[in-house]
Amino acid sequence: MVQELTPPTTTSIRPELEAFWMPFTANRQFKAKPRMMVAAKDMYYTTEDDRQVLDGTAGLWCVNAGHSRTRIVEAVQKQVATLDFSPTFQMGHPGPFQVADRLAKMLPGDLNHIFFTNSGSEAVDSALKIAIAYHRAKGDGTRQRLIGRERGYHGVGFGGISVGGIGPNRKFYGSLIPGVDHLPHTHNLEHNAFTKGQPQWGAHLADELERIVALHDASNIAAVIVEPVAGSTGVLIPPQGYLQRLRQICDKHGIFVDF
């Protein structure tokens, strides 16, 4: 947790930094002593004082191919010069259809429809809405309850925070959306500290979903959402058989599951 120190005097903050309200950042501390990146190439950022900094997290895990890659730059420039934007409400353009078709051919099983979003937070909230709307369209309108997991992170929309289980992300927003329960997390230092690969202990924790189903009845539960590998809470690897057991329980009760 980042704790803000005594606020600096206003004269110590560069005026051009005041307007931008930075997310997940101690703003007063940062703006008193900013860490500014001004360029990036391949695996490295360049700071405003001309230092090279290794980008070990691929931006915010969104530039996995590296920064300023020539082929990507050329493709983006070509597309913007040809068609910078076209709505997808009641009209379209070739790009998303081509990408969706390629993705559908790569994905396993019957994962063959693609709904594009702009961020993980938007993707989670969209997935939760799709799950509830699907059940309603199928005549199961009572299936509205959502199940998340303790310590889970699913973005910063109201839906994602509600099914998420990170206390500091939730505490300022009251009751959030109703009808949400949480599975226990799988992190247990006594049993799976310093585990190499997937821990052998912990698959039984998936059976807590059966308890939640018995409490609320499957007819009221729309979906279960868990991170396959928990990230923001400390990179927690799922126990052997844990995700498979969640899938079995969800299939048994007709509940959507999103990993």
C-alpha positions in Angstrom: 0.0 0.0 0.0 1.3 3.5 -0.9 0.8 6.0 1.9 0.9 9.7 1.1 3.4 11.7 3.1 3.0 15.3 4.2 1.6 17.1 1.2 4.3 19.1 -0.6 3.8 22.8 -1.1 2.1 23.9 -4.3 5.3 25.5 -5.5 7.0 22.1 -5.6 4.6 20.7 -8.2 5.0 21.5 -11.9 1.8 23.4 -12.9 1.4 21.3 -16.1 1.0 18.1 -14.0 -2.0 19.4 -11.9 -4.8 18.7 -14.3 -4.3 15.0 -14.9 -5.8 12.9 -12.1 -3.7 9.7 -12.2 -5.3 6.3 -11.5 -3.9 4.0 -8.7 -1.3 6.6 -7.9 -0.5 8.8 -4.9 -0.9 11.9 -6.9 0.7 14.5 -4.6 3.8 12.4 -4.2 4.2 11.6 -7.8 3.7 15.2 -9.0 6.2 16.4 -6.4 8.8 14.0 -7.8 7.5 12.7 -11.2 8.9 9.7 -13.0 8.2 10.6 -16.6 8.7 8.3 -19.7 9.1 10.2 -22.9 9.9 7.5 -25.5 10.0 3.7 -25.9 11.6 1.2 -28.2 11.5 -2.6 -28.1 11.9 -3.5 -24.4 13.0 -0.2 -23.0 11.5 3.1 -22.0 13.5 6.4 -22.1 13.0 8.7 -19.2 13.0 12.5 -19.5 16.6 12.5 -18.1 17.6 10.1 -20.9 17.9 6.9 -18.8 16.9 3.5 -20.3 14.4 1.5 -18.2 13.5 -2.1 -18.9 9.8 -2.6 -19.4 9.4 -5.8 -17.5 5.6 -5.7 -17.6 4.9 -4.9 -21.2 3.4 -1.5 -20.4 0.4 -2.5 -18.4 0.7 -6.0 -20.1 -0.6 -4.6 -23.4 2.5 -4.2 -25.6 3.7 -7.8 -25.5 5.4 -7.5 -28.9 7.5 -4.5 -27.6 7.4 -0.8 -28.2 7.5 1.1 -31.5 7.8 -2.1 -33.6 8.2 -1.1 -37.2 5.6 -3.5 -38.7 3.0 -2.5 -36.1 3.7 1.3 -36.5 3.4 0.9 -40.3 0.1 -1.1 -40.0 -1.4 1.5 -37.6 -0.3 4.4 -39.9 -1.8 2.7 -42.9 -5.1 2.0 -41.2 -5.4 5.6 -39.8 -4.6 7.0 -43.3 -7.3 4.8 -44.9 -10.1 4.8 -42.3 -9.5 6.1 -38.8 -12.9 5.3 -37.4 -16.3 3.9 -38.4 -19.2 3.0 -36.1 -20.2 -0.6 -35.6 -23.8 0.4 -34.6 -26.0 -0.7 -37.6 -23.0 -0.4 -39.9 -19.5 -1.8 -40.2 -16.1 -1.9 -41.8 -13.9 -4.9 -42.7 -11.4 -4.7 -39.9 -13.2 -6.1 -36.9 -14.9 -8.8 -39.0 -11.5 -10.0 -40.3 -9.9 -10.0 -36.8 -12.9 -11.8 -35.3 -12.8 -14.4 -37.9 -9.2 -15.1 -37.4 -9.6 -15.2 -33.6 -12.6 -17.6 -33.8 -10.4 -20.0 -35.9 -7.7 -19.9 -33.2 -10.0 -20.5 -30.2 -10.9 -24.0 -29.0 -14.2 -25.7 -29.1 -17.3 -23.6 -29.7 -15.7 -20.3 -28.8 -16.6 -18.8 -32.1 -18.2 -15.4 -31.5 -16.1 -12.3 -30.6 -17.3 -9.1 -28.7 -14.6 -6.4 -28.8 -14.1 -4.0 -25.9 -11.6 -1.3 -25.1 -10.3 -2.6 -21.7 -10.3 -5.4 -19.2 -12.8 -3.5 -17.0 -15.2 -3.0 -19.9 -14.7 -6.6 -20.9 -15.7 -7.9 -17.5 -18.8 -5.7 -17.1 -19.8 -6.7 -20.6 -19.4 -10.4 -19.9 -21.5 -10.1 -16.7 -24.2 -8.3 -18.6 -24.2 -10.9 -21.4 -24.5 -13.7 -18.9 -27.5 -12.2 -17.2 -29.1 -11.2 -20.5 -28.6 -14.7 -22.0 -30.3 -16.4 -19.1 -33.2 -14.0 -19.4 -33.5 -14.5 -23.1 -33.6 -18.3 -22.5 -36.5 -17.9 -20.0 -34.3 -18.1 -16.9 -34.7 -14.5 -15.8 -34.2 -15.4 -12.1 -30.5 -16.2 -12.8 -29.1 -12.8 -11.8 -26.7 -13.6 -9.0 -22.9 -13.4 -9.7 -20.1 -15.3 -7.9 -16.6 -13.9 -7.7 -13.7 -14.8 -5.5 -11.8 -13.3 -2.6 -8.7 -11.4 -3.6 -9.9 -11.4 -7.2 -9.3 -8.5 -9.5 -11.7 -7.9 -12.4 -11.2 -4.2 -13.2 -12.6 -1.0 -11.9 -16.2 -0.9 -13.3 -19.0 -1.3 -10.8 -19.5 -4.9 -12.0 -15.8 -5.8 -11.8 -15.3 -4.3 -8.4 -18.4 -6.0 -7.1 -17.3 -9.5 -8.2 -13.7 -8.7 -7.3 -12.5 -9.4 -3.8 -9.7 -6.8 -3.1 -10.8 -4.9 0.0 -9.1 -1.5 -0.7 -10.7 -1.4 -4.2 -14.2 -2.0 -2.8 -14.3 0.0 0.5 -15.2 3.5 -0.9 -18.2 2.4 -3.0 -20.8 1.2 -0.6 -22.9 -1.9 -1.4 -21.8 -1.9 -5.1 -24.2 -4.1 -7.2 -26.4 -6.4 -5.3 -26.6 -10.2 -5.5 -22.9 -11.0 -5.4 -21.2 -13.8 -3.4 -17.5 -14.7 -3.2 -15.6 -18.0 -3.2 -12.6 -18.3 -0.9 -9.2 -17.6 -2.4 -6.7 -20.4 -2.8 -3.6 -18.8 -1.3 -2.5 -20.8 1.8 1.1 -20.3 3.0 1.0 -23.4 5.2 0.2 -25.7 2.3 1.4 -24.1 -0.9 4.1 -21.6 -0.1 7.1 -21.8 -2.5 5.2 -24.3 -4.7 6.8 -25.1 -8.1 4.1 -25.1 -10.7 0.5 -25.7 -9.7 0.1 -26.4 -6.0 -1.2 -29.9 -5.1 -3.2 -28.5 -2.2 -6.4 -26.5 -2.7 -8.6 -28.1 -5.4 -11.2 -28.9 -2.7 -11.8 -25.2 -2.3 -13.8 -25.3 -5.5 -16.4 -27.3 -3.7 -17.3 -24.1 -1.8 -19.3 -23.3 -4.9 -21.6 -26.2 -4.1 -22.3 -24.6 -0.7 -23.1 -21.3 -2.4 -25.4 -23.0 -4.9 -27.2 -24.8 -2.1 -27.7 -21.4 -0.3 -29.1 -19.5 -3.2 -30.3 -22.3 -5.5 -28.8 -22.7 -9.0 -31.9 -21.1 -10.5 -30.8 -17.7 -9.2 -27.1 -17.9 -10.2 -26.0 -16.5 -13.6 -22.3 -16.8 -13.6 -19.0 -17.5 -11.7 -16.0 -15.5 -12.6 -12.4 -16.2 -11.4 -9.0 -15.3 -12.7 -7.2 -18.4 -14.0 -4.0 -17.0 -12.6 -4.7 -14.3 -10.0 -2.5 -11.3 -10.9 -3.0 -8.1 -8.8 -3.3 -10.1 -5.6 0.2 -11.6 -6.0 0.3 -14.0 -9.0 -1.4 -17.0 -7.5 -1.4 -20.2 -9.5 -4.5 -22.3 -9.3 -4.2 -25.6 -7.5 -4.2 -28.8 -9.6 -7.7 -29.7 -10.6 -9.2 -26.5 -9.1 -10.4 -24.8 -12.3 -11.6 -28.1 -13.7 -13.7 -28.7 -10.6 -15.3 -25.3 -10.9 -16.1 -26.1 -14.5 -17.7 -29.4 -13.5 -19.9 -27.7 -10.8 -21.0 -24.9 -13.2 -21.9 -27.3 -15.9 -23.8 -29.5 -13.5 -26.0 -26.5 -12.4 -26.2 -24.7 -15.8 -24.1 -21.7 -14.6 -21.8 -19.8 -16.8 -18.1 -19.8 -15.8 -15.6 -17.2 -16.9 -11.9 -17.9 -16.4 
